[in-house]
Amino acid sequence: MPYKVLIVDDSSFFQHRLKEIISESPELEVVGIAANGQEAIEKAQKLLPDVISMDYEMPYLDGVSAVRAIMAERPVPIVMFSSLTYEGAKITLQALEAGAVDFIPKNFAEVSSSSSALKRKLHETLITFASKANLQPVRSTDELAAEAGLRSQRAKQKTSELRERMAEKSAARAASAPPSAPVKTIFPRQNLKGKVKLVVIGTSTGGPVALSDIVTNLPVDFPAPILIVQHMPENFTRAFAERLDRLCALKIKEAETGDRLIAGQVLIAPGGKQMILDRGGQRIKIIDGDDRVNYKPCVDITFASLANSFNGKVLAIILTGMGADGCDGTRLLKSKGASVWSQDEQTSVVYGMPQAVANAKLSDDVLPLPQFSVRLQSDL
């Protein structure tokens, strides 16, 4: 039986074209179309779709508000269609924090021409999330922002107290965790204290929320620089960096050529580009990269550029994401003595990237999402 899809878009043109494109997959069936956010809420309750594609800008009730309402009533995977503008990026990030699982750039030319790339991406994304369909209600964006802001303020003022609270919280969570979700140690736990000079994180689908969970819990005096490679288009990474910077004790910015690696600073690879280290190994270099590379930015490329400069002084982290980007780069880092953590299946939105690393036996530890910030503080 095909997965049921609800299309939400105020444009009759996009409604028609998306229905045509989605219906080309035998695994998907469009069961309804809504023209605004309020109608989306009503049809989601009535039609019980397995997955929803949703525009972000609509009359009566916008996409972010609709996502929040649907996730509070009956959680269902929601994939946003987003414009590639800076403003569109900011709204899409709000939708992801409200509970949407992923986004697809809303490109008029691609939809009009029914491009094969769009078809493949749309079918793969909708089928992937429709098959999961085990989401839980989420808190509102305002609640998340308020909590993150409070954490940031406390981290700046009382770093030592924050560490103590997080350790206690970790112990309580570990004590109450069900037997089905233990931390799986693949290799003996390493002593990383004073040895890690750089933390690098690679992620894709589900990454924005996962990264927010980690970095908003880190103190202002975190002892190492952090590089992040998040699969995102141009404009999105700048909006994402600015949003995280407002919520965190750490300094966070979109990486630029010439940026130095500074402890307590987070640099995010710019969308549409590649982030590598220069030959000196202490400054960032942003390049266009090869058009044959599927991902811009690409985790493998950034990881590979670190291998010779830092050898075993790197902690590489692979979080939730579709595909296997990062596996080859992780293998190279591991061969130089780097330490590797990956996210577990239970807390991953898509267990693709971390699964590839774990299956290749490259992970030193496989951790649930809430454990990363705790371990980063206790182990480094």
C-alpha positions as CSV (number, residue, x, y, z in Angstrom):
1,M,0.0,0.0,0.0
2,P,1.5,3.4,-1.0
3,Y,2.3,6.1,1.6
4,K,-0.4,8.8,1.9
5,V,0.8,12.4,1.1
6,L,-0.9,15.7,1.9
7,I,0.3,18.6,-0.2
8,V,0.1,22.1,1.4
9,D,0.6,25.1,-0.9
10,D,-1.4,28.2,-1.7
11,S,-0.3,28.2,-5.4
12,S,-2.6,26.2,-7.7
13,F,0.4,25.8,-10.1
14,F,2.6,24.2,-7.4
15,Q,-0.3,22.1,-6.2
16,H,-0.8,20.6,-9.6
17,R,2.9,20.1,-10.5
18,L,3.7,18.6,-7.1
19,K,0.8,16.2,-7.3
20,E,2.0,15.1,-10.8
21,I,5.6,14.6,-9.6
22,I,4.7,12.8,-6.4
23,S,2.2,10.5,-8.1
24,E,5.0,9.2,-10.4
25,S,6.2,7.1,-7.6
26,P,4.2,3.9,-7.0
27,E,5.1,4.1,-3.3
28,L,3.4,7.5,-2.8
29,E,-0.3,8.6,-3.2
30,V,-1.5,12.1,-2.9
31,V,-4.6,11.9,-0.7
32,G,-5.3,15.6,-0.3
33,I,-4.3,19.2,-1.1
34,A,-4.6,22.2,1.3
35,A,-4.3,25.8,0.3
36,N,-3.3,27.3,3.7
37,G,-2.1,26.4,7.1
38,Q,-5.6,26.1,8.7
39,E,-6.8,23.8,6.0
40,A,-3.6,21.8,6.4
41,I,-4.4,21.2,10.1
42,E,-8.0,20.2,9.3
43,K,-7.0,17.8,6.5
44,A,-4.1,16.3,8.5
45,Q,-6.6,15.3,11.2
46,K,-9.2,14.0,8.7
47,L,-7.0,12.3,6.1
48,L,-4.3,10.9,8.5
49,P,-1.4,11.3,5.9
50,D,1.9,9.5,6.4
51,V,3.9,12.5,5.4
52,I,3.1,16.2,4.5
53,S,4.8,18.5,2.0
54,M,4.3,22.1,3.2
55,D,5.0,25.6,1.9
56,Y,6.2,28.1,4.5
57,E,4.4,31.3,3.3
58,M,0.6,31.0,3.0
59,P,-2.5,33.1,3.8
60,Y,-4.6,32.7,7.0
61,L,-2.1,30.6,8.8
62,D,1.6,30.3,7.9
63,G,3.6,27.1,7.5
64,V,5.5,27.4,10.8
65,S,2.3,27.8,12.8
66,A,0.7,24.9,10.9
67,V,3.7,22.7,11.7
68,R,3.5,23.6,15.4
69,A,-0.2,22.8,15.5
70,I,0.0,19.5,13.6
71,M,2.9,18.3,15.7
72,A,1.1,19.1,18.9
73,E,-2.1,17.3,17.8
74,R,-0.9,14.2,15.8
75,P,2.8,14.2,15.0
76,V,3.5,13.4,11.3
77,P,6.6,13.9,9.2
78,I,6.5,17.4,7.6
79,V,8.9,18.3,4.8
80,M,9.0,22.1,4.1
81,F,9.4,23.7,0.6
82,S,11.6,26.7,1.1
83,S,12.8,29.6,-1.0
84,L,16.6,29.9,-1.3
85,T,16.5,33.5,0.0
86,Y,18.0,34.5,3.4
87,E,14.5,35.3,4.7
88,G,13.3,31.9,3.5
89,A,16.2,30.3,5.3
90,K,15.3,31.9,8.6
91,I,11.7,30.8,8.4
92,T,12.6,27.3,7.4
93,L,14.9,27.0,10.4
94,Q,12.0,28.1,12.6
95,A,9.9,25.3,11.0
96,L,12.6,22.7,11.7
97,E,12.6,23.8,15.4
98,A,8.8,23.6,15.4
99,G,9.0,20.0,14.3
100,A,9.4,19.8,10.6
101,V,11.8,17.0,9.7
102,D,13.5,18.3,6.5
103,F,13.3,20.9,3.8
104,I,13.6,21.0,0.0
105,P,14.5,24.2,-1.9
106,K,11.4,25.6,-3.8
107,N,12.8,26.2,-7.2
108,F,10.3,27.3,-9.8
109,A,12.4,26.2,-12.7
110,E,12.9,22.7,-11.4
111,V,9.2,22.3,-10.5
112,S,8.1,23.6,-13.9
113,S,10.5,21.4,-15.9
114,S,9.8,18.4,-13.6
115,S,13.6,17.9,-13.3
116,S,14.9,14.4,-12.6
117,A,17.0,15.7,-9.7
118,L,13.9,17.2,-8.0
119,K,11.9,14.0,-8.6
120,R,14.6,11.8,-7.1
121,K,15.1,14.1,-4.1
122,L,11.4,14.5,-3.4
123,H,10.5,10.9,-3.8
124,E,13.4,9.8,-1.6
125,T,12.7,12.3,1.1
126,L,8.9,11.6,1.3
127,I,9.3,7.9,1.3
128,T,12.1,8.0,3.9
129,F,10.1,9.9,6.4
130,A,6.7,8.3,5.7
131,S,8.3,5.0,6.5
132,K,9.5,6.3,9.9
133,A,6.3,8.0,11.1
134,N,7.1,7.6,14.8
135,L,7.5,11.2,15.8
136,Q,6.6,12.7,19.2
137,P,5.0,16.1,20.0
138,V,7.5,18.9,20.2
139,R,7.7,22.1,22.2
140,S,7.1,25.4,20.4
141,T,9.9,27.4,18.9
142,D,9.4,30.1,21.5
143,E,9.8,27.6,24.3
144,L,13.0,26.2,22.7
145,A,14.5,29.6,22.2
146,A,13.6,30.7,25.7
147,E,15.2,27.6,27.2
148,A,18.3,27.9,25.0
149,G,18.7,31.6,25.9
150,L,18.5,30.8,29.6
151,R,21.1,28.0,29.1
152,S,23.4,30.4,27.2
153,Q,23.1,33.1,30.0
154,R,23.9,30.6,32.7
155,A,26.8,29.2,30.7
156,K,28.4,32.6,30.4
157,Q,28.0,33.5,34.1
158,K,28.4,30.2,35.8
159,T,30.3,27.7,33.7
160,S,31.4,25.5,36.5
161,E,27.8,25.2,37.8
162,L,26.6,24.3,34.4
163,R,29.1,21.5,34.2
164,E,27.9,20.1,37.5
165,R,24.2,20.4,36.5
166,M,24.8,18.7,33.2
167,A,26.7,15.8,34.9
168,E,23.9,15.3,37.4
169,K,21.4,15.5,34.6
170,S,23.4,12.9,32.6
171,A,23.5,10.5,35.6
172,A,19.8,10.9,36.2
173,R,19.0,10.3,32.5
174,A,21.3,7.3,32.4
175,A,19.7,5.8,35.6
176,S,16.2,6.2,34.1
177,A,17.0,5.2,30.5
178,P,15.3,1.9,29.3
179,P,17.6,-1.1,28.7
180,S,17.0,-0.7,25.0
181,A,18.9,2.5,24.7
182,P,22.3,2.1,26.3
183,V,25.4,3.9,25.2
184,K,27.3,1.4,23.0
185,T,31.1,1.6,23.5
186,I,32.7,-0.1,20.5
187,F,36.3,0.4,21.7
188,P,37.5,1.0,25.3
189,R,36.7,4.6,26.4
190,Q,39.6,6.8,25.6
191,N,41.2,9.4,27.8
192,L,40.9,12.6,25.7
193,K,41.7,15.1,28.4
194,G,44.0,17.7,27.0
195,K,44.6,15.7,23.8
196,V,41.9,17.0,21.5
197,K,42.8,20.3,19.7
198,L,39.9,20.4,17.3
199,V,36.3,19.1,17.2
200,V,34.7,18.6,13.8
201,I,31.0,17.7,13.3
202,G,29.4,16.4,10.1
203,T,25.6,16.1,9.7
204,S,22.7,16.4,7.2
205,T,19.0,15.7,7.7
206,G,18.0,16.4,11.2
207,G,21.3,18.2,11.9
208,P,20.0,21.7,12.7
209,V,18.0,20.6,15.7
210,A,20.7,18.1,16.8
211,L,23.5,20.7,16.5
212,S,21.4,23.2,18.5
213,D,20.9,20.6,21.2
214,I,24.7,20.1,21.5
215,V,26.2,23.6,21.2
216,T,23.6,25.4,23.4
217,N,24.8,23.2,26.2
218,L,28.5,24.0,25.9
219,P,30.1,26.6,28.1
220,V,31.8,29.8,27.0
221,D,35.3,28.4,28.0
222,F,35.0,25.2,25.9
223,P,38.6,24.2,25.3
224,A,38.7,23.5,21.6
225,P,37.6,25.1,18.3
226,I,34.6,23.4,16.6
227,L,34.1,23.1,12.9
228,I,30.6,22.1,11.6
229,V,29.7,20.8,8.2
230,Q,25.9,20.8,7.8
231,H,24.4,20.0,4.4
232,M,22.6,23.2,3.5
233,P,22.2,25.6,0.5
234,E,23.7,29.0,0.2
235,N,22.1,31.6,2.6
236,F,20.8,28.9,4.9
237,T,24.2,28.4,6.7
238,R,24.5,32.2,7.4
239,A,21.0,32.3,8.9
240,F,21.7,29.1,10.8
241,A,25.0,30.5,12.2
242,E,23.3,33.7,13.3
243,R,20.5,31.9,15.0
244,L,22.8,29.6,16.9
245,D,25.0,32.5,17.9
246,R,22.0,34.2,19.5
247,L,21.2,31.1,21.6
248,C,24.7,30.0,22.6
249,A,27.5,31.0,25.0
250,L,30.0,30.1,22.3
251,K,30.9,32.4,19.4
252,I,29.3,31.0,16.2
253,K,29.7,32.3,12.7
254,E,29.6,31.2,9.1
255,A,33.2,30.4,8.1
256,E,35.2,32.7,5.9
257,T,38.7,32.4,4.3
258,G,41.3,33.5,6.8
259,D,39.3,32.6,9.9
260,R,41.5,31.3,12.7
261,L,40.8,28.2,14.8
262,I,40.1,29.6,18.2
263,A,39.0,27.7,21.3
264,G,35.3,28.4,22.1
265,Q,34.5,29.4,18.6
266,V,32.3,27.5,16.2
267,L,32.7,27.9,12.4
268,I,30.0,26.6,10.1
269,A,30.9,25.6,6.5
270,P,29.1,28.0,4.1
271,G,26.4,26.5,1.9
272,G,27.4,26.0,-1.8
273,K,31.1,25.9,-0.9
274,Q,33.7,23.7,0.5
275,M,35.6,24.3,3.8
276,I,39.2,23.1,4.2
277,L,42.3,24.1,6.2
278,D,45.1,26.0,4.6
279,R,48.6,24.5,4.4
280,G,49.6,26.0,7.7
281,G,46.7,24.1,9.4
282,Q,45.5,27.1,11.4
283,R,43.3,29.1,9.1
284,I,40.2,28.3,7.1
285,K,40.1,28.3,3.4
286,I,36.7,28.4,1.5
287,I,36.7,27.1,-2.1
288,D,34.1,26.5,-4.8
289,G,35.1,22.9,-5.1
290,D,34.4,20.4,-7.9
291,D,31.0,20.4,-9.4
292,R,31.1,16.6,-9.5
293,V,30.9,16.5,-5.8
294,N,27.3,15.8,-4.6
295,Y,27.5,17.8,-1.4
296,K,28.4,21.5,-1.0
297,P,29.6,21.6,1.8
298,C,30.9,18.0,1.9
299,V,31.9,16.3,5.2
300,D,34.4,14.1,3.5
301,I,36.3,17.0,2.0
302,T,36.6,18.9,5.3
303,F,37.5,15.9,7.3
304,A,40.2,14.9,4.8
305,S,41.8,18.3,4.9
306,L,42.2,18.0,8.7
307,A,44.0,14.6,8.6
308,N,47.6,15.8,7.9
309,S,47.4,18.9,10.1
310,F,46.0,17.5,13.3
311,N,46.6,13.7,13.1
312,G,45.3,12.2,16.3
313,K,44.3,15.5,17.9
314,V,40.9,15.6,16.3
315,L,37.6,14.4,17.7
316,A,35.3,13.7,14.7
317,I,31.5,13.5,15.3
318,I,29.0,12.2,12.8
319,L,25.3,13.1,13.5
320,T,22.0,12.3,11.9
321,G,21.8,12.5,8.1
322,M,20.8,10.8,4.9
323,G,23.5,9.0,2.8
324,A,27.1,8.2,3.8
325,D,29.0,11.5,3.5
326,G,31.7,11.6,6.1
327,C,32.5,7.9,6.1
328,D,35.5,8.2,3.9
329,G,36.8,11.3,5.6
330,T,36.3,9.6,9.0
331,R,38.3,6.6,7.8
332,L,41.2,8.9,6.9
333,L,41.1,10.7,10.2
334,K,40.9,7.4,12.1
335,S,44.0,6.2,10.2
336,K,45.9,9.2,11.6
337,G,44.8,8.4,15.2
338,A,41.6,10.6,15.5
339,S,38.8,9.8,17.9
340,V,35.3,9.3,16.4
341,W,31.8,9.5,18.0
342,S,28.6,8.8,16.1
343,Q,24.9,9.3,16.9
344,D,22.8,6.3,17.7
345,E,19.8,5.1,15.6
346,Q,17.2,5.8,18.2
347,T,17.8,9.6,18.4
348,S,18.8,10.1,14.7
349,V,16.1,11.6,12.4
350,V,17.8,9.5,9.6
351,Y,20.3,6.9,10.5
352,G,22.3,7.0,7.3
353,M,25.6,8.9,7.9
354,P,26.2,7.7,11.5
355,Q,25.2,4.1,10.5
356,A,27.8,4.1,7.6
357,V,30.5,5.1,10.1
358,A,29.4,2.6,12.8
359,N,29.0,-0.2,10.2
360,A,32.6,0.5,9.0
361,K,33.7,0.0,12.7
362,L,35.1,3.5,12.8
363,S,33.2,4.7,15.8
364,D,34.8,4.7,19.2
365,D,31.4,5.5,20.8
366,V,27.8,5.5,19.6
367,L,25.9,8.0,21.7
368,P,22.3,9.2,22.0
369,L,22.0,12.8,21.2
370,P,21.7,14.2,24.8
371,Q,25.0,12.6,25.7
372,F,27.2,14.5,23.2
373,S,27.3,17.8,25.1
374,V,27.8,16.0,28.4
375,R,30.7,13.9,27.1
376,L,32.3,16.9,25.3
377,Q,32.5,18.7,28.7
378,S,33.5,15.7,30.8
379,D,36.0,14.1,28.3
380,L,37.8,17.1,26.8
